[in-house]
Structure formats: C-alpha cells, structure tokens
Amino acid sequence: MSVKKLVLIRHGESIWNQENRFTGWTDVPLSAKGVQEAHAAGQLLKAEGFQFDYAYTSVLKRAISTLWAVLEETDLQWIPVEKDWRLNERHYGALQGLNKAETAEKFGDEQVKLWRRGFAITPPALTPEDPRFPGHDSRYATVPASQLPATESLAITIERVIPYWLETIRPRVESGEKVIIAAHGNSLRALVKYLDDISEEAILELNIPTGVPLVYEFDDQMKPVRHYYLGNADEIAAKAAAVANQGKAK
Ligand SMILES: O=C(O)[C@@H](CO)OP(=O)(O)O
C-alpha cells in the first residue's frame, strides 16, 4: 500500500481575525502575525520533508498569500496553482464586518455560536443591492448567478466544497500527486467533516487554527487512515480554543 498524503492549511491570521470581525468573502489581507504564521508553516513543512506537485487555493488573498509563503519557503513557487471560489470561506451574509464579541454582547453568546457553528443555520442574508453581494465583484463574473451566495451555512458551504473535492482535487491525490490546499476555517471544516464523517453535532465543536499544516493520509481506496497537525500540540490546541472563544461577549 502506498500512502497518499494531502496537506490542508487555513490561512494565517488576517487583519479581520486580529480585529475579531466576521469576514466570510471579504477580501482582507494577512496581518503581520499572519504573514509570520504562513512562513513558519512553510518552514515546518520543509523541515519535515514535504514536497508538493500541485496547489489549490480560494480566490481570497489571505489564503493565496499563505500559499505563496509556503511555496516560497519550500522552494516550490514553480508548481501549478489552481484558484477556485468554491474553496472560499463560508459567506457570512450581513454579519460580514461586524465585531464578533460586540455581536455576542448584543445578541448573546448562544445566538452567535449558532450563527458561527450551527450546521444548517444561515446568518442574515445580504440583499443583491448590497455592495458586499458577490455579484458586484468581477472575480465572480463567470459563476452562475444562481450559485452566488448572499449568506451560507456550513451545510450550504459543503454543497460547493465537496463536489470540488470529488471532481477536481481528489482524483489528483488518488493518482499519487502531492497536493496542498490553502483555504479557510469553514471551507476546511466542510472538507474535514466529509473526510472524517463527522456528525452535524460534533462538527459544531471543531475549530481549525490559523496557519498550521494539517496532514491527511489515505489508503489506496482513498479512505482517510490518519490525520495530524504539524507543530506543538499544546500550542495548536490553545490556538483552536482561541478561535472557539472569538464569538463570546467580553
Ligand atoms: O469570520 C470568518 O469568516 C470566520 C473565519 O475567520 O470566522 P468564524 O470562525 O467565526 O466562522
């Protein structure tokens, strides 16, 4: 049996992660700390001997910049990179831009947890006239209007991430190519839920830290056999807990 490996990485801290604001499809850059996290992740991958043949990312610069930092550190800037909106963060609707702790003060911790992690709960939707609606952004010009979200739950995010995984990424991993995906907290939660067959209840408590490589290993039938984060386990657990706590009133 030959082990097939896939590396997932959530982007490093963005300026809106730093300011604790709902981000979704808002195209904000990495913070200085996020740039450092992305380079450190690349150095770790290099030190552990990881190589890649092909890379996927979203069309949002915090994931793209993270991927670039990793490819720079691993000296793999030459490999093909495919960007696709289906790897974008879950669309946070009208919550985009609001501070998470202030929103919790106004609506309560429970409501914010439901908006953030409730499996099929959609945040309040944008209207198509709203400048934040993706139909106004030329990068989505080729996406059929019926597929452009005004808000998304994790369940809806799964409906775009998993077909993209099955049709585009998975065959490449299956054929033995070494693939890295740089994406987002919730688009990666969608993929992880699918890969590990996590229940709708259990996925509520799963938080993915910024800028930490998550390695999946598959057998010949593409069944995931194990997964692990690279790096210090205590630090990674503390980073994941910090993500969970972002939605609590101060
Ligand atoms: O704001 C967002 O887009 C996401 C990721 O940063 O946040 P959350 O962890 O609240 O789903």
The ligand as an SDF file (V2000), in Angstrom:
LIG
                    3D

 11 10  0  0  0  0  0  0  0  0999 V2000
  -15.1060   35.3500   10.1210 O   0  0  0  0  0  0  0  0  0  0  0  0
  -14.9650   34.3570    9.3820 C   0  0  0  0  0  0  0  0  0  0  0  0
  -15.1130   34.3910    8.1530 O   0  0  0  0  0  0  0  0  0  0  0  0
  -14.6210   33.0110   10.0100 C   0  0  0  0  0  0  0  0  0  0  0  0
  -13.1700   32.6860    9.8820 C   0  0  0  0  0  0  0  0  0  0  0  0
  -12.3350   33.7020   10.3480 O   0  0  0  0  0  0  0  0  0  0  0  0
  -14.9220   33.0940   11.3530 O   0  0  0  0  0  0  0  0  0  0  0  0
  -15.6180   32.0240   12.2940 P   0  0  0  0  0  0  0  0  0  0  0  0
  -14.5000   31.2620   12.9630 O   0  0  0  0  0  0  0  0  0  0  0  0
  -16.3720   32.9080   13.2440 O   0  0  0  0  0  0  0  0  0  0  0  0
  -16.5350   31.1460   11.4940 O   0  0  0  0  0  0  0  0  0  0  0  0
  1  2  2  0
  2  3  1  0
  2  4  1  0
  4  5  1  0
  4  7  1  0
  5  6  1  0
  7  8  1  0
  8  9  2  0
  8 10  1  0
  8 11  1  0
M  END
$$$$
